[in-house]
Every structure is written in C-alpha cells, then in structure tokens.
C-alpha cells in the first residue's frame, strides 16, 4: 500500500511539474486549443475568401481574383495567431518578463502578417501601373515594383525591432557612422545600380530583345536587375553581365533592326540524261 502511495506521489509530482512549470493538464489543453484553431483556419479562410470572391465576381476583374489567391496564406495565419494569443492568455505567465515576451510575440505576428498581406498584394495591384508604360518602360515599372517590395520588407523589420524595444532611429544613426566604410565596399554595387538606371532611361534594350555585347555575350535579354542583367545565350546557357559592362561596352540590338539581310543558298540538280520535258516529269514523279 505504501508503494502505491509513493508511486502516486511521483506521478503527481511529474503531472504538476510538466514542462517549464506548466502542468501536463495545461499542456493537453494547449494542444487541444492549437489543434482546434489549426482545423478552424481552413474553415475561416474558405468563409472569408468565398465572400470576397463573390464581390470579385460582381466586379469581374482578373486583378481581384489574383489578389484573392495571393491573400490566401496571410488569411490562414489569422486564426493561428488568435490561437497563439488564447494559448498565452490561458498559460497566464506570472513572471512580468515572460508576459512581456508573450505580448511582443503576438504583436510581432500581427505586424508581420499585415506586412505579408501587403507584400503579396503588390504584384496583382501593380497592374494599375500599366498606364505609366506610356511614359516609362516596362523595365522601369518592374524596378518600381521591386522598390516598393523592398520598402515593405524594410518597414516590416523596422516595426518588429520597435516592438521588441529597439530604437530604429538610433540604430540607423549608428549604422551611418559605418557608412563611409560601407560605401567603399559597395562601390561596385552603386556603379552597377546607376548603370542599370542609365540603361533603362536610354532604352538601349528591353526584355526579350536579341543583343550582342562586344567581347562578352550574344543572346536574349531575360531580366534587367539592380546589379546585373540576365542574358540567355542561344545554347540556353544563362549569362549574368554586370550593368557597368553593358553601359560601357558597345551593344548591338538586332531586335531594333529596320532591315534584315537574308542569305539564300540555291542548289540546282542538273539531270543531263533527260532529253525532253516528258522524261523529266516522269523522273520527277518517281523521285
């Protein structure tokens, strides 16, 4: 009988100690809460997206449907964030430091999810910039979209740091002291960036053009990036050329040719054995 009491005491100690001071009963309840919200997020996403899809059907816009597809994953995160909030609230950390970490974690998840939704919305909404193609080139519009995405990521990181108590303004000011050393190390990057802008402004070539760069490469332009340009050779090998070399070298754009010289090789088959047209026709039919 004493052995059973001893076993029960050990079992109670393990049950109450659990993990990180959270007893096993709470751990089971936490698991059930997370499982419920993981199951509920699919239902929640279908309900939200179905209502938005009905609105998109009335508008009948491809941009709206593309936007809905991109927002599916961020919408799925909403129930999961709510579930994590309920879990942290259920645990009820008594320690002020742990409670603060929990609050900052929830704020971080909410902030990142909002910026994620905005980030994935840039591509579908960028179609509204198409009228600017009359003024700017397609490549400049693509650069503008990439710049917008970069600033979204930057503000996401800055907001997260602010949530965790990091003074972003002071951090940027501190990094500014290292700007001279960084500028020296990033000279090539800056040169390539400026060269890329000049290439786009001068409209030397566009995506899809067949170009020849003297002494470097000949092929089709696939992408004009911030630092380099991707040219696909005719043997399908990709070549990444720094923008500075493209800006300094002579570039022949075959796509913009107004006239084309075509060479024909004509082969005549002489049949000396044919004496008249009738025999020639017969021979031709046999062949």
Rosetta constraint file for C-alpha pairs under 8 A:
AtomPair CA 1 CA 5 HARMONIC 6.53 0.50
AtomPair CA 2 CA 6 HARMONIC 6.13 0.50
AtomPair CA 3 CA 7 HARMONIC 6.13 0.50
AtomPair CA 4 CA 8 HARMONIC 6.01 0.50
AtomPair CA 5 CA 9 HARMONIC 6.10 0.50
AtomPair CA 6 CA 10 HARMONIC 6.36 0.50
AtomPair CA 7 CA 11 HARMONIC 6.07 0.50
AtomPair CA 8 CA 12 HARMONIC 6.01 0.50
AtomPair CA 9 CA 13 HARMONIC 6.13 0.50
AtomPair CA 10 CA 14 HARMONIC 6.25 0.50
AtomPair CA 11 CA 15 HARMONIC 6.00 0.50
AtomPair CA 12 CA 16 HARMONIC 5.96 0.50
AtomPair CA 13 CA 17 HARMONIC 5.89 0.50
AtomPair CA 14 CA 18 HARMONIC 5.94 0.50
AtomPair CA 15 CA 23 HARMONIC 5.68 0.50
AtomPair CA 15 CA 24 HARMONIC 5.34 0.50
AtomPair CA 15 CA 25 HARMONIC 7.50 0.50
AtomPair CA 16 CA 21 HARMONIC 7.75 0.50
AtomPair CA 16 CA 22 HARMONIC 7.27 0.50
AtomPair CA 16 CA 23 HARMONIC 4.41 0.50
AtomPair CA 16 CA 24 HARMONIC 6.58 0.50
AtomPair CA 17 CA 21 HARMONIC 5.36 0.50
AtomPair CA 17 CA 22 HARMONIC 6.40 0.50
AtomPair CA 17 CA 23 HARMONIC 5.29 0.50
AtomPair CA 17 CA 24 HARMONIC 7.60 0.50
AtomPair CA 18 CA 22 HARMONIC 5.26 0.50
AtomPair CA 18 CA 23 HARMONIC 4.18 0.50
AtomPair CA 18 CA 24 HARMONIC 4.98 0.50
AtomPair CA 18 CA 27 HARMONIC 7.80 0.50
AtomPair CA 19 CA 23 HARMONIC 6.63 0.50
AtomPair CA 19 CA 24 HARMONIC 7.46 0.50
AtomPair CA 22 CA 26 HARMONIC 6.38 0.50
AtomPair CA 22 CA 27 HARMONIC 6.77 0.50
AtomPair CA 22 CA 91 HARMONIC 7.68 0.50
AtomPair CA 23 CA 27 HARMONIC 6.44 0.50
AtomPair CA 24 CA 28 HARMONIC 6.16 0.50
AtomPair CA 25 CA 29 HARMONIC 6.32 0.50
AtomPair CA 26 CA 30 HARMONIC 6.01 0.50
AtomPair CA 26 CA 91 HARMONIC 7.51 0.50
AtomPair CA 27 CA 31 HARMONIC 6.18 0.50
AtomPair CA 28 CA 32 HARMONIC 6.27 0.50
AtomPair CA 29 CA 33 HARMONIC 6.17 0.50
AtomPair CA 30 CA 34 HARMONIC 6.28 0.50
AtomPair CA 30 CA 87 HARMONIC 5.91 0.50
AtomPair CA 30 CA 90 HARMONIC 7.94 0.50
AtomPair CA 31 CA 35 HARMONIC 6.09 0.50
AtomPair CA 32 CA 36 HARMONIC 6.05 0.50
AtomPair CA 33 CA 37 HARMONIC 6.35 0.50
AtomPair CA 33 CA 83 HARMONIC 6.63 0.50
AtomPair CA 33 CA 86 HARMONIC 7.84 0.50
AtomPair CA 33 CA 87 HARMONIC 7.02 0.50
AtomPair CA 34 CA 38 HARMONIC 6.03 0.50
AtomPair CA 34 CA 80 HARMONIC 7.56 0.50
AtomPair CA 34 CA 83 HARMONIC 5.88 0.50
AtomPair CA 34 CA 84 HARMONIC 7.25 0.50
AtomPair CA 34 CA 87 HARMONIC 7.68 0.50
AtomPair CA 35 CA 39 HARMONIC 6.18 0.50
AtomPair CA 36 CA 40 HARMONIC 5.98 0.50
AtomPair CA 37 CA 41 HARMONIC 5.88 0.50
AtomPair CA 37 CA 79 HARMONIC 5.88 0.50
AtomPair CA 37 CA 80 HARMONIC 5.89 0.50
AtomPair CA 37 CA 82 HARMONIC 7.88 0.50
AtomPair CA 37 CA 83 HARMONIC 5.62 0.50
AtomPair CA 38 CA 42 HARMONIC 7.45 0.50
AtomPair CA 38 CA 79 HARMONIC 7.42 0.50
AtomPair CA 38 CA 80 HARMONIC 6.34 0.50
AtomPair CA 39 CA 43 HARMONIC 7.30 0.50
AtomPair CA 40 CA 44 HARMONIC 5.97 0.50
AtomPair CA 40 CA 79 HARMONIC 7.04 0.50
AtomPair CA 41 CA 45 HARMONIC 5.91 0.50
AtomPair CA 41 CA 76 HARMONIC 5.53 0.50
AtomPair CA 41 CA 77 HARMONIC 7.47 0.50
AtomPair CA 41 CA 78 HARMONIC 7.53 0.50
AtomPair CA 41 CA 79 HARMONIC 5.19 0.50
AtomPair CA 41 CA 80 HARMONIC 6.83 0.50
AtomPair CA 42 CA 46 HARMONIC 6.20 0.50
AtomPair CA 42 CA 76 HARMONIC 6.75 0.50
AtomPair CA 43 CA 47 HARMONIC 6.24 0.50
AtomPair CA 44 CA 48 HARMONIC 6.19 0.50
AtomPair CA 44 CA 76 HARMONIC 7.54 0.50
AtomPair CA 44 CA 79 HARMONIC 7.41 0.50
AtomPair CA 45 CA 49 HARMONIC 5.88 0.50
AtomPair CA 45 CA 72 HARMONIC 7.00 0.50
AtomPair CA 45 CA 75 HARMONIC 6.05 0.50
AtomPair CA 45 CA 76 HARMONIC 5.68 0.50
AtomPair CA 46 CA 50 HARMONIC 5.72 0.50
AtomPair CA 47 CA 51 HARMONIC 6.39 0.50
AtomPair CA 48 CA 52 HARMONIC 6.41 0.50
AtomPair CA 49 CA 53 HARMONIC 5.85 0.50
AtomPair CA 49 CA 68 HARMONIC 6.82 0.50
AtomPair CA 49 CA 72 HARMONIC 7.43 0.50
AtomPair CA 50 CA 54 HARMONIC 6.27 0.50
AtomPair CA 51 CA 55 HARMONIC 6.60 0.50
AtomPair CA 52 CA 56 HARMONIC 6.22 0.50
AtomPair CA 52 CA 68 HARMONIC 7.45 0.50
AtomPair CA 53 CA 57 HARMONIC 6.10 0.50
AtomPair CA 53 CA 65 HARMONIC 7.04 0.50
AtomPair CA 53 CA 68 HARMONIC 7.29 0.50
AtomPair CA 54 CA 58 HARMONIC 6.53 0.50
AtomPair CA 55 CA 59 HARMONIC 6.48 0.50
AtomPair CA 56 CA 60 HARMONIC 5.72 0.50
AtomPair CA 56 CA 61 HARMONIC 6.47 0.50
AtomPair CA 56 CA 64 HARMONIC 5.67 0.50
AtomPair CA 56 CA 65 HARMONIC 6.50 0.50
AtomPair CA 57 CA 61 HARMONIC 7.39 0.50
AtomPair CA 60 CA 64 HARMONIC 7.88 0.50
AtomPair CA 61 CA 65 HARMONIC 6.84 0.50
AtomPair CA 62 CA 66 HARMONIC 6.18 0.50
AtomPair CA 63 CA 67 HARMONIC 6.03 0.50
AtomPair CA 63 CA 124 HARMONIC 5.65 0.50
AtomPair CA 63 CA 125 HARMONIC 6.89 0.50
AtomPair CA 63 CA 127 HARMONIC 7.54 0.50
AtomPair CA 64 CA 68 HARMONIC 6.21 0.50
AtomPair CA 64 CA 124 HARMONIC 7.83 0.50
AtomPair CA 65 CA 69 HARMONIC 6.34 0.50
AtomPair CA 66 CA 70 HARMONIC 6.36 0.50
AtomPair CA 66 CA 124 HARMONIC 6.02 0.50
AtomPair CA 67 CA 71 HARMONIC 6.19 0.50
AtomPair CA 67 CA 120 HARMONIC 7.95 0.50
AtomPair CA 67 CA 121 HARMONIC 5.97 0.50
AtomPair CA 67 CA 124 HARMONIC 5.60 0.50
AtomPair CA 67 CA 125 HARMONIC 7.55 0.50
AtomPair CA 68 CA 72 HARMONIC 6.38 0.50
AtomPair CA 70 CA 120 HARMONIC 5.81 0.50
AtomPair CA 70 CA 121 HARMONIC 6.72 0.50
AtomPair CA 71 CA 75 HARMONIC 6.13 0.50
AtomPair CA 71 CA 117 HARMONIC 6.02 0.50
AtomPair CA 71 CA 120 HARMONIC 6.82 0.50
AtomPair CA 71 CA 121 HARMONIC 7.17 0.50
AtomPair CA 72 CA 76 HARMONIC 6.27 0.50
AtomPair CA 73 CA 77 HARMONIC 6.56 0.50
AtomPair CA 74 CA 78 HARMONIC 6.99 0.50
AtomPair CA 74 CA 113 HARMONIC 6.02 0.50
AtomPair CA 74 CA 114 HARMONIC 7.80 0.50
AtomPair CA 74 CA 116 HARMONIC 6.60 0.50
AtomPair CA 74 CA 117 HARMONIC 5.65 0.50
AtomPair CA 76 CA 80 HARMONIC 7.27 0.50
AtomPair CA 77 CA 81 HARMONIC 6.15 0.50
AtomPair CA 77 CA 113 HARMONIC 7.20 0.50
AtomPair CA 78 CA 82 HARMONIC 6.32 0.50
AtomPair CA 78 CA 113 HARMONIC 7.89 0.50
AtomPair CA 79 CA 83 HARMONIC 6.07 0.50
AtomPair CA 80 CA 84 HARMONIC 6.26 0.50
AtomPair CA 81 CA 85 HARMONIC 6.21 0.50
AtomPair CA 81 CA 106 HARMONIC 7.09 0.50
AtomPair CA 81 CA 109 HARMONIC 6.77 0.50
AtomPair CA 81 CA 110 HARMONIC 7.23 0.50
AtomPair CA 82 CA 86 HARMONIC 6.30 0.50
AtomPair CA 83 CA 87 HARMONIC 6.19 0.50
AtomPair CA 84 CA 88 HARMONIC 6.20 0.50
AtomPair CA 84 CA 106 HARMONIC 7.58 0.50
AtomPair CA 85 CA 89 HARMONIC 6.09 0.50
AtomPair CA 85 CA 106 HARMONIC 6.47 0.50
AtomPair CA 86 CA 90 HARMONIC 5.88 0.50
AtomPair CA 87 CA 91 HARMONIC 6.17 0.50
AtomPair CA 88 CA 92 HARMONIC 6.27 0.50
AtomPair CA 88 CA 93 HARMONIC 7.62 0.50
AtomPair CA 88 CA 102 HARMONIC 6.51 0.50
AtomPair CA 89 CA 93 HARMONIC 7.94 0.50
AtomPair CA 92 CA 99 HARMONIC 7.57 0.50
AtomPair CA 93 CA 98 HARMONIC 6.11 0.50
AtomPair CA 93 CA 99 HARMONIC 5.35 0.50
AtomPair CA 94 CA 98 HARMONIC 7.62 0.50
AtomPair CA 94 CA 99 HARMONIC 6.98 0.50
AtomPair CA 95 CA 99 HARMONIC 6.22 0.50
AtomPair CA 96 CA 100 HARMONIC 6.10 0.50
AtomPair CA 97 CA 101 HARMONIC 6.26 0.50
AtomPair CA 98 CA 102 HARMONIC 6.21 0.50
AtomPair CA 99 CA 103 HARMONIC 6.30 0.50
AtomPair CA 100 CA 104 HARMONIC 6.15 0.50
AtomPair CA 101 CA 105 HARMONIC 6.01 0.50
AtomPair CA 102 CA 106 HARMONIC 6.39 0.50
AtomPair CA 103 CA 107 HARMONIC 6.28 0.50
AtomPair CA 104 CA 108 HARMONIC 5.97 0.50
AtomPair CA 104 CA 163 HARMONIC 6.27 0.50
AtomPair CA 104 CA 164 HARMONIC 6.46 0.50
AtomPair CA 105 CA 109 HARMONIC 6.21 0.50
AtomPair CA 106 CA 110 HARMONIC 6.21 0.50
AtomPair CA 107 CA 111 HARMONIC 6.03 0.50
AtomPair CA 107 CA 163 HARMONIC 7.15 0.50
AtomPair CA 108 CA 112 HARMONIC 5.99 0.50
AtomPair CA 108 CA 160 HARMONIC 5.84 0.50
AtomPair CA 108 CA 163 HARMONIC 6.87 0.50
AtomPair CA 109 CA 113 HARMONIC 6.00 0.50
AtomPair CA 110 CA 114 HARMONIC 6.25 0.50
AtomPair CA 111 CA 115 HARMONIC 6.34 0.50
AtomPair CA 111 CA 156 HARMONIC 7.26 0.50
AtomPair CA 111 CA 159 HARMONIC 7.45 0.50
AtomPair CA 111 CA 160 HARMONIC 7.30 0.50
AtomPair CA 112 CA 116 HARMONIC 5.90 0.50
AtomPair CA 112 CA 156 HARMONIC 6.34 0.50
AtomPair CA 112 CA 160 HARMONIC 7.70 0.50
AtomPair CA 113 CA 117 HARMONIC 6.17 0.50
AtomPair CA 114 CA 118 HARMONIC 6.35 0.50
AtomPair CA 115 CA 119 HARMONIC 5.96 0.50
AtomPair CA 115 CA 152 HARMONIC 6.72 0.50
AtomPair CA 115 CA 153 HARMONIC 7.57 0.50
AtomPair CA 115 CA 156 HARMONIC 6.10 0.50
AtomPair CA 116 CA 120 HARMONIC 6.26 0.50
AtomPair CA 117 CA 121 HARMONIC 6.21 0.50
AtomPair CA 118 CA 122 HARMONIC 6.55 0.50
AtomPair CA 118 CA 152 HARMONIC 7.73 0.50
AtomPair CA 119 CA 149 HARMONIC 6.12 0.50
AtomPair CA 119 CA 152 HARMONIC 6.51 0.50
AtomPair CA 119 CA 153 HARMONIC 7.84 0.50
AtomPair CA 120 CA 124 HARMONIC 7.94 0.50
AtomPair CA 121 CA 125 HARMONIC 6.14 0.50
AtomPair CA 122 CA 126 HARMONIC 5.78 0.50
AtomPair CA 122 CA 145 HARMONIC 7.20 0.50
AtomPair CA 122 CA 148 HARMONIC 7.86 0.50
AtomPair CA 122 CA 149 HARMONIC 7.22 0.50
AtomPair CA 123 CA 127 HARMONIC 7.56 0.50
AtomPair CA 123 CA 145 HARMONIC 7.50 0.50
AtomPair CA 125 CA 129 HARMONIC 7.95 0.50
AtomPair CA 126 CA 130 HARMONIC 7.50 0.50
AtomPair CA 126 CA 145 HARMONIC 6.88 0.50
AtomPair CA 129 CA 133 HARMONIC 7.50 0.50
AtomPair CA 129 CA 141 HARMONIC 7.32 0.50
AtomPair CA 132 CA 136 HARMONIC 5.90 0.50
AtomPair CA 132 CA 141 HARMONIC 7.71 0.50
AtomPair CA 133 CA 137 HARMONIC 5.35 0.50
AtomPair CA 133 CA 138 HARMONIC 6.01 0.50
AtomPair CA 133 CA 141 HARMONIC 7.28 0.50
AtomPair CA 136 CA 140 HARMONIC 6.28 0.50
AtomPair CA 136 CA 141 HARMONIC 7.05 0.50
AtomPair CA 137 CA 141 HARMONIC 6.56 0.50
AtomPair CA 137 CA 200 HARMONIC 7.38 0.50
AtomPair CA 137 CA 203 HARMONIC 7.82 0.50
AtomPair CA 138 CA 142 HARMONIC 6.26 0.50
AtomPair CA 139 CA 143 HARMONIC 6.22 0.50
AtomPair CA 139 CA 200 HARMONIC 6.82 0.50
AtomPair CA 139 CA 206 HARMONIC 7.19 0.50
AtomPair CA 139 CA 207 HARMONIC 7.48 0.50
AtomPair CA 139 CA 224 HARMONIC 7.09 0.50
AtomPair CA 140 CA 144 HARMONIC 6.15 0.50
AtomPair CA 140 CA 200 HARMONIC 6.56 0.50
AtomPair CA 141 CA 145 HARMONIC 6.30 0.50
AtomPair CA 142 CA 146 HARMONIC 6.26 0.50
AtomPair CA 143 CA 147 HARMONIC 6.10 0.50
AtomPair CA 143 CA 225 HARMONIC 7.88 0.50
AtomPair CA 143 CA 226 HARMONIC 7.93 0.50
AtomPair CA 144 CA 148 HARMONIC 6.25 0.50
AtomPair CA 145 CA 149 HARMONIC 6.32 0.50
AtomPair CA 146 CA 150 HARMONIC 6.18 0.50
AtomPair CA 147 CA 151 HARMONIC 6.31 0.50
AtomPair CA 148 CA 152 HARMONIC 6.27 0.50
AtomPair CA 149 CA 153 HARMONIC 6.35 0.50
AtomPair CA 150 CA 154 HARMONIC 6.15 0.50
AtomPair CA 151 CA 155 HARMONIC 6.07 0.50
AtomPair CA 152 CA 156 HARMONIC 6.11 0.50
AtomPair CA 153 CA 157 HARMONIC 6.25 0.50
AtomPair CA 154 CA 158 HARMONIC 6.13 0.50
AtomPair CA 155 CA 159 HARMONIC 5.88 0.50
AtomPair CA 156 CA 160 HARMONIC 6.19 0.50
AtomPair CA 157 CA 161 HARMONIC 6.20 0.50
AtomPair CA 158 CA 162 HARMONIC 6.21 0.50
AtomPair CA 158 CA 168 HARMONIC 6.32 0.50
AtomPair CA 159 CA 163 HARMONIC 6.20 0.50
AtomPair CA 160 CA 164 HARMONIC 6.45 0.50
AtomPair CA 161 CA 165 HARMONIC 6.40 0.50
AtomPair CA 161 CA 166 HARMONIC 5.09 0.50
AtomPair CA 161 CA 167 HARMONIC 7.39 0.50
AtomPair CA 161 CA 168 HARMONIC 6.82 0.50
AtomPair CA 162 CA 166 HARMONIC 5.06 0.50
AtomPair CA 162 CA 167 HARMONIC 6.13 0.50
AtomPair CA 162 CA 168 HARMONIC 6.52 0.50
AtomPair CA 166 CA 171 HARMONIC 7.88 0.50
AtomPair CA 167 CA 171 HARMONIC 6.20 0.50
AtomPair CA 168 CA 172 HARMONIC 6.06 0.50
AtomPair CA 169 CA 173 HARMONIC 6.20 0.50
AtomPair CA 170 CA 174 HARMONIC 6.05 0.50
AtomPair CA 171 CA 175 HARMONIC 6.15 0.50
AtomPair CA 172 CA 176 HARMONIC 6.10 0.50
AtomPair CA 173 CA 177 HARMONIC 6.96 0.50
AtomPair CA 174 CA 178 HARMONIC 7.42 0.50
AtomPair CA 175 CA 179 HARMONIC 6.55 0.50
AtomPair CA 178 CA 182 HARMONIC 6.13 0.50
AtomPair CA 179 CA 183 HARMONIC 5.81 0.50
AtomPair CA 180 CA 184 HARMONIC 6.31 0.50
AtomPair CA 181 CA 185 HARMONIC 6.44 0.50
AtomPair CA 182 CA 186 HARMONIC 6.01 0.50
AtomPair CA 183 CA 187 HARMONIC 5.99 0.50
AtomPair CA 186 CA 190 HARMONIC 6.27 0.50
AtomPair CA 187 CA 191 HARMONIC 6.15 0.50
AtomPair CA 188 CA 192 HARMONIC 6.08 0.50
AtomPair CA 189 CA 193 HARMONIC 6.11 0.50
AtomPair CA 189 CA 227 HARMONIC 6.27 0.50
AtomPair CA 190 CA 194 HARMONIC 6.17 0.50
AtomPair CA 191 CA 195 HARMONIC 6.03 0.50
AtomPair CA 191 CA 244 HARMONIC 6.51 0.50
AtomPair CA 192 CA 196 HARMONIC 6.00 0.50
AtomPair CA 192 CA 226 HARMONIC 7.02 0.50
AtomPair CA 192 CA 227 HARMONIC 4.98 0.50
AtomPair CA 192 CA 228 HARMONIC 6.99 0.50
AtomPair CA 192 CA 242 HARMONIC 6.41 0.50
AtomPair CA 192 CA 243 HARMONIC 4.92 0.50
AtomPair CA 192 CA 244 HARMONIC 5.13 0.50
AtomPair CA 193 CA 197 HARMONIC 6.39 0.50
AtomPair CA 193 CA 226 HARMONIC 5.23 0.50
AtomPair CA 193 CA 227 HARMONIC 5.50 0.50
AtomPair CA 193 CA 243 HARMONIC 7.31 0.50
AtomPair CA 194 CA 198 HARMONIC 6.26 0.50
AtomPair CA 195 CA 199 HARMONIC 6.15 0.50
AtomPair CA 195 CA 243 HARMONIC 5.45 0.50
AtomPair CA 195 CA 244 HARMONIC 5.37 0.50
AtomPair CA 195 CA 246 HARMONIC 7.93 0.50
AtomPair CA 195 CA 247 HARMONIC 5.85 0.50
AtomPair CA 196 CA 200 HARMONIC 6.35 0.50
AtomPair CA 196 CA 224 HARMONIC 7.43 0.50
AtomPair CA 196 CA 225 HARMONIC 7.32 0.50
AtomPair CA 196 CA 226 HARMONIC 6.26 0.50
AtomPair CA 196 CA 227 HARMONIC 7.06 0.50
AtomPair CA 196 CA 228 HARMONIC 7.69 0.50
AtomPair CA 196 CA 243 HARMONIC 5.44 0.50
AtomPair CA 196 CA 244 HARMONIC 7.59 0.50
AtomPair CA 196 CA 247 HARMONIC 7.79 0.50
AtomPair CA 197 CA 201 HARMONIC 6.11 0.50
AtomPair CA 198 CA 202 HARMONIC 5.88 0.50
AtomPair CA 198 CA 247 HARMONIC 7.58 0.50
AtomPair CA 199 CA 203 HARMONIC 5.95 0.50
AtomPair CA 199 CA 204 HARMONIC 5.88 0.50
AtomPair CA 199 CA 205 HARMONIC 7.57 0.50
AtomPair CA 199 CA 247 HARMONIC 6.61 0.50
AtomPair CA 200 CA 204 HARMONIC 7.05 0.50
AtomPair CA 200 CA 205 HARMONIC 7.78 0.50
AtomPair CA 204 CA 251 HARMONIC 7.96 0.50
AtomPair CA 204 CA 253 HARMONIC 7.70 0.50
AtomPair CA 205 CA 209 HARMONIC 6.28 0.50
AtomPair CA 205 CA 211 HARMONIC 7.72 0.50
AtomPair CA 205 CA 253 HARMONIC 6.69 0.50
AtomPair CA 206 CA 221 HARMONIC 7.00 0.50
AtomPair CA 207 CA 220 HARMONIC 7.76 0.50
AtomPair CA 207 CA 221 HARMONIC 5.04 0.50
AtomPair CA 207 CA 222 HARMONIC 5.38 0.50
AtomPair CA 207 CA 223 HARMONIC 6.15 0.50
AtomPair CA 207 CA 224 HARMONIC 7.35 0.50
AtomPair CA 208 CA 220 HARMONIC 5.76 0.50
AtomPair CA 208 CA 221 HARMONIC 5.16 0.50
AtomPair CA 208 CA 222 HARMONIC 6.02 0.50
AtomPair CA 209 CA 220 HARMONIC 5.51 0.50
AtomPair CA 209 CA 221 HARMONIC 5.58 0.50
AtomPair CA 209 CA 253 HARMONIC 6.97 0.50
AtomPair CA 209 CA 254 HARMONIC 7.45 0.50
AtomPair CA 209 CA 255 HARMONIC 5.48 0.50
AtomPair CA 210 CA 218 HARMONIC 7.52 0.50
AtomPair CA 210 CA 219 HARMONIC 5.54 0.50
AtomPair CA 210 CA 220 HARMONIC 4.49 0.50
AtomPair CA 210 CA 221 HARMONIC 6.60 0.50
AtomPair CA 210 CA 253 HARMONIC 6.06 0.50
AtomPair CA 210 CA 254 HARMONIC 5.53 0.50
AtomPair CA 210 CA 255 HARMONIC 5.47 0.50
AtomPair CA 211 CA 218 HARMONIC 5.78 0.50
AtomPair CA 211 CA 219 HARMONIC 5.76 0.50
AtomPair CA 211 CA 220 HARMONIC 6.30 0.50
AtomPair CA 211 CA 221 HARMONIC 7.33 0.50
AtomPair CA 211 CA 251 HARMONIC 6.65 0.50
AtomPair CA 211 CA 252 HARMONIC 5.43 0.50
AtomPair CA 211 CA 253 HARMONIC 4.43 0.50
AtomPair CA 211 CA 254 HARMONIC 5.74 0.50
AtomPair CA 211 CA 255 HARMONIC 7.33 0.50
AtomPair CA 212 CA 216 HARMONIC 7.97 0.50
AtomPair CA 212 CA 217 HARMONIC 6.10 0.50
AtomPair CA 212 CA 218 HARMONIC 4.25 0.50
AtomPair CA 212 CA 219 HARMONIC 6.63 0.50
AtomPair CA 212 CA 251 HARMONIC 5.66 0.50
AtomPair CA 212 CA 252 HARMONIC 4.96 0.50
AtomPair CA 212 CA 253 HARMONIC 6.54 0.50
AtomPair CA 212 CA 254 HARMONIC 7.68 0.50
AtomPair CA 213 CA 217 HARMONIC 5.38 0.50
AtomPair CA 213 CA 218 HARMONIC 6.10 0.50
AtomPair CA 213 CA 246 HARMONIC 7.18 0.50
AtomPair CA 213 CA 249 HARMONIC 6.63 0.50
AtomPair CA 213 CA 250 HARMONIC 6.11 0.50
AtomPair CA 213 CA 251 HARMONIC 4.66 0.50
AtomPair CA 213 CA 252 HARMONIC 6.47 0.50
AtomPair CA 214 CA 249 HARMONIC 6.55 0.50
AtomPair CA 214 CA 250 HARMONIC 5.89 0.50
AtomPair CA 214 CA 251 HARMONIC 6.54 0.50
AtomPair CA 217 CA 231 HARMONIC 7.85 0.50
AtomPair CA 217 CA 233 HARMONIC 7.30 0.50
AtomPair CA 217 CA 239 HARMONIC 7.62 0.50
AtomPair CA 218 CA 231 HARMONIC 7.72 0.50
AtomPair CA 218 CA 233 HARMONIC 6.00 0.50
AtomPair CA 218 CA 234 HARMONIC 7.77 0.50
AtomPair CA 219 CA 231 HARMONIC 5.85 0.50
AtomPair CA 219 CA 232 HARMONIC 5.26 0.50
AtomPair CA 219 CA 233 HARMONIC 4.17 0.50
AtomPair CA 219 CA 234 HARMONIC 5.77 0.50
AtomPair CA 220 CA 231 HARMONIC 5.41 0.50
AtomPair CA 220 CA 232 HARMONIC 5.13 0.50
AtomPair CA 220 CA 233 HARMONIC 6.44 0.50
AtomPair CA 220 CA 234 HARMONIC 7.70 0.50
AtomPair CA 221 CA 229 HARMONIC 7.47 0.50
AtomPair CA 221 CA 230 HARMONIC 6.15 0.50
AtomPair CA 221 CA 231 HARMONIC 4.52 0.50
AtomPair CA 221 CA 232 HARMONIC 6.35 0.50
AtomPair CA 222 CA 229 HARMONIC 7.73 0.50
AtomPair CA 222 CA 230 HARMONIC 5.53 0.50
AtomPair CA 222 CA 231 HARMONIC 5.72 0.50
AtomPair CA 222 CA 232 HARMONIC 6.64 0.50
AtomPair CA 223 CA 229 HARMONIC 5.71 0.50
AtomPair CA 223 CA 230 HARMONIC 5.07 0.50
AtomPair CA 223 CA 231 HARMONIC 7.31 0.50
AtomPair CA 224 CA 228 HARMONIC 6.57 0.50
AtomPair CA 224 CA 229 HARMONIC 4.43 0.50
AtomPair CA 224 CA 230 HARMONIC 6.42 0.50
AtomPair CA 225 CA 229 HARMONIC 5.51 0.50
AtomPair CA 225 CA 230 HARMONIC 7.73 0.50
AtomPair CA 227 CA 242 HARMONIC 6.15 0.50
AtomPair CA 227 CA 243 HARMONIC 6.12 0.50
AtomPair CA 228 CA 240 HARMONIC 6.02 0.50
AtomPair CA 228 CA 241 HARMONIC 5.35 0.50
AtomPair CA 228 CA 242 HARMONIC 4.20 0.50
AtomPair CA 228 CA 243 HARMONIC 5.00 0.50
AtomPair CA 229 CA 240 HARMONIC 5.57 0.50
AtomPair CA 229 CA 241 HARMONIC 5.29 0.50
AtomPair CA 229 CA 242 HARMONIC 6.34 0.50
AtomPair CA 229 CA 243 HARMONIC 6.30 0.50
AtomPair CA 230 CA 238 HARMONIC 6.60 0.50
AtomPair CA 230 CA 239 HARMONIC 5.75 0.50
AtomPair CA 230 CA 240 HARMONIC 4.65 0.50
AtomPair CA 230 CA 241 HARMONIC 6.49 0.50
AtomPair CA 231 CA 238 HARMONIC 5.87 0.50
AtomPair CA 231 CA 239 HARMONIC 5.17 0.50
AtomPair CA 231 CA 240 HARMONIC 6.34 0.50
AtomPair CA 231 CA 241 HARMONIC 7.41 0.50
AtomPair CA 232 CA 236 HARMONIC 5.76 0.50
AtomPair CA 232 CA 237 HARMONIC 5.78 0.50
AtomPair CA 232 CA 238 HARMONIC 4.53 0.50
AtomPair CA 232 CA 239 HARMONIC 6.10 0.50
AtomPair CA 233 CA 237 HARMONIC 5.35 0.50
AtomPair CA 233 CA 238 HARMONIC 6.25 0.50
AtomPair CA 233 CA 239 HARMONIC 7.16 0.50
AtomPair CA 241 CA 245 HARMONIC 6.98 0.50
AtomPair CA 241 CA 246 HARMONIC 7.16 0.50
AtomPair CA 242 CA 246 HARMONIC 6.80 0.50
AtomPair CA 243 CA 247 HARMONIC 6.11 0.50
AtomPair CA 244 CA 248 HARMONIC 6.15 0.50
AtomPair CA 245 CA 249 HARMONIC 5.76 0.50
AtomPair CA 246 CA 250 HARMONIC 7.59 0.50
AtomPair CA 246 CA 251 HARMONIC 7.18 0.50
AtomPair CA 253 CA 257 HARMONIC 7.31 0.50
AtomPair CA 274 CA 279 HARMONIC 6.09 0.50
AtomPair CA 274 CA 280 HARMONIC 5.77 0.50
AtomPair CA 275 CA 279 HARMONIC 6.97 0.50
AtomPair CA 275 CA 280 HARMONIC 7.77 0.50
AtomPair CA 276 CA 280 HARMONIC 6.46 0.50
AtomPair CA 277 CA 281 HARMONIC 6.26 0.50
AtomPair CA 278 CA 282 HARMONIC 6.40 0.50
AtomPair CA 279 CA 283 HARMONIC 6.18 0.50
AtomPair CA 280 CA 284 HARMONIC 6.10 0.50
AtomPair CA 281 CA 285 HARMONIC 6.20 0.50
AtomPair CA 282 CA 286 HARMONIC 6.30 0.50
AtomPair CA 283 CA 287 HARMONIC 6.22 0.50
